[in-house]
Amino acid sequence: MALDTNALKSLRIDRSGDASRYESGRRYAWWIAAALVSAALAVYWLLGNRSVEVTTVTVEAPAGTSGSAVLNASGYVVARRLATVSSKVTGRITDVLIEEGASVKEGQLLARLDPATPEAQVELAERELAAAGRALAETRVRLAEARRQLARTAELQADGLVSAMALDSAQADAAALAAHLGVLEAQRKVAAATVALRRQDLTDLDIRAPFAGVVISKDAQPGEMVSPISAGGGFTRTGIATIVDMDSREIEVDVNEAFINRVSSGQRVEAVLDSYPDKTFGAHVINIVPTADRQKATVRVRIAFDELDPRILPDMGIKVRFLDGAVANGGSSTPPLTIPADAVARDGRGAFVWVVSQDRLERRAVTAGDTRNGRVVIAAGVRAGEEIVAPVTAKLQDGDLIRRKTS
């Protein structure tokens, strides 16, 4: 029986439609995978570049003070160099060239007095000096003539042509003129000294700063009289301005004499201004004034700032803490850092801060101690010079990109 090839072909399975459907499904799966990857990358980019606006502060190095306080006291900021500048002579003020708060250099002109009378006195003295010079020149001419006459008389007397009396008279005239010349030379020196004195009086009308400093008080105005002594029934000024050498600022406190044994020269001190209670200044004892006030039963102690600050002004109230002897004598322990209290956050794992590194946030655990004057003592976790977020706000995350607030 012959093989029917057409019947066999009719029994073959046609798979071309399945292959087409398979290719279409595979392309669809690739599109879905690509969309998912793109979405994941977008989410990652958004999360990785999430930015938050924060306020930051820099961790400051400690002022060199640490340890426990052995004594607390209060006092005032004082300036060791403070002067009320006045004139050396009495006169009327014509110009005042400074105002309160102005910085002045040593020798800078502060004010001028009316120069009318001193200028006239200088002119009179110069004319007297000129007159003395002319009189001296005349006498020198006369003395030269007298000496020539004496020489001729001496020759004639030797030849027997004149008497000895004539020679004696010529000698007396020459000697008298020589003595008079000495007197005139002395008078000319007096006149020259008088001119110098009058010129100094004129120079004294320019009132200058005795040292570099800051003007804290302007005490006179143009038109007023000024005198180095009190005069005129209260209508004469005794000073032009008061100047303070700001580099001489220090602290003076009165310590009860019962506790003065806790204070020693060179002892470390922490100082806090009443005006800035959140800022602690490092200081040390200069000396203990060797006398007591019997009325108040106190001993005065002078304290120097380790570093002066523009915020420290004379006569400001200040509180000080005298630290224990180990720290005062330069102990080797490293003083702890202090940071603002609102820079420290806490959760179930403990205290932490947000450190800014390359404009991104880094959560870092810290060892926090006592809180004093709005600042927290940090024993470990941050270093001086690092930038931290303060105050801490909600919804901060590790790795966030930050934007610093400008105001």
Secondary structure, 3 states (H helix, E strand, C coil): CCCCHHHHHHCCCCCHHHHHHHHHHHHHHHHHHHHHHHHHHHHHHHHHCCEEEECEEECCCCCCCCCCEEEEEEEEEEECCEEEECCCCCEEEEEECCCCCCEECCCCEEEEECCHHHHHHHHHHHHHHHHHHHHHHHHHHHHHHHHHHHHHHHHHHHCCCCCHHHHHHHHHHHHHHHHHHHHHHHHHHHHHHHHHHHHHHHHCCEEECCCCEEEEEECCCCCCEECCCCCHHHCEECCCEEEECHHHEEEEEEEEHHHHHHCCCCCEEEEEECCCCCCCEEEEEEEEEEEEECCCCEEEEEEEECCCCCCCCCCCEEEEEEECHHHHCCCCCCCCEEEEHHHCEEECCEEEEEEEECCEEEEEECEEEEEECCEEEEEECCCCCCEEECCCCCCCCCCCEEEECCC
